[in-house]
Amino acid sequence: MSILAYGQSLIVLILTIVGGAAAIVALVHAAIQRPDAFPAVDRQSKVIWVGILVLASLFIWFFGLLGLFGIIGIVAVLVYLVDVRPRVDAIQNKRWFRKV
């Protein structure tokens, strides 16, 4: 295996681990939120988001980021972390990583 191929494999492995960890964090966050917070911000229900994030976590950990399922998984996690999580936190007056 050439140095370039080894470097590419290492980068993909690191990105898969980071994406998988982000998926687990998003899943735990969704699981501990109040169920009424999701419809209050005009998003899918808590059960649906937890299901989506479970599938996303499985896709990322089992298929990696190079396959279609891995890409679908990372997109679902990013949608939750960038769009849904901030709105759910805002409606519950929770502050994560922000100064008061």
N, C-alpha and C positions, 0 to 999 in steps of 0.2 A: 504494500500500500504506500503510495507516495505521500510526501509531507502535505501536499495540498489537499488530497483526499482525506487524510487524517484530520487536518484542520477543519475541513468542512463538516466531517462527521462529529467532531467535538463541538462545534458551534450549534449544530442541529440538536445534539444531545442537551446542551445547556439551555437552549431555547425551549425544548420540550419540558425540561424540568421546571423552568420558570413558568411556562404556560400551565403546566399541571398544578403547580403550587397556587397560582392565581385562581385556577378553577376551584380548588379546594377552599380557598379563602372566600371566594364568591358564594360557594355552596353553603358554607357555614354561616356567612352573613345573612343569606336569604332564609336559612332555616330558623334563625333566632329572632327574626322580625315578627311584628304583629301581623296577623293575616289581613286585617282591615286597612293596613297602610298601602298595600299594592293597588287595590281598586280606587283608593282615595286620590292617587296620583295618575289615574287613567292608564294603568298598566295591567297586564295579565295577573291572575290570582297568584297567591303565594305557592300553592300546590303546583301550578304550571311552571313557575320559575324554578322551584326546587327540582322538578322533573327535568327541565331543560338543562339545568346545571349539573345534575347527576349524569345525564347522557353526555354532556360536553366533557366532564371530567373523565369518563370512561373512554370517550373517543380520543382525547389527548393522550392519556396514559397508554392505551392499547395500540393506537395507530400512529402516534407521533404527529409531527407537524407537516410532514411531507405529503401525506395522503389527503384525499378529499374530506374524509371524516374528521381528521385532525384540524383542518382549516375551518370546517363548520363548527367544531367545538370551540376553537379560539375566538371565532367571531361571536358566538353566543356569550362567552365569558366577557368579552370586551363590551358588548352591548349592555350587559348587566352592570359591569363596573363603571362604565362611563355615563350611562343614561338612567338606569333604574335605581341603582344604589344611592346616588346623590339625592334623588327626589324622595325616596323612601326615608332616608335619614333626615331630610329637611322637614318633612311633614311630622316627624316624631321629635323634632328639635334635638337631634343627636349631632354631635360634632366629632368627626374623625379627622385627625391630622390637620386641624385648623385651630388657630388661636382664637380665643374667645373675645 
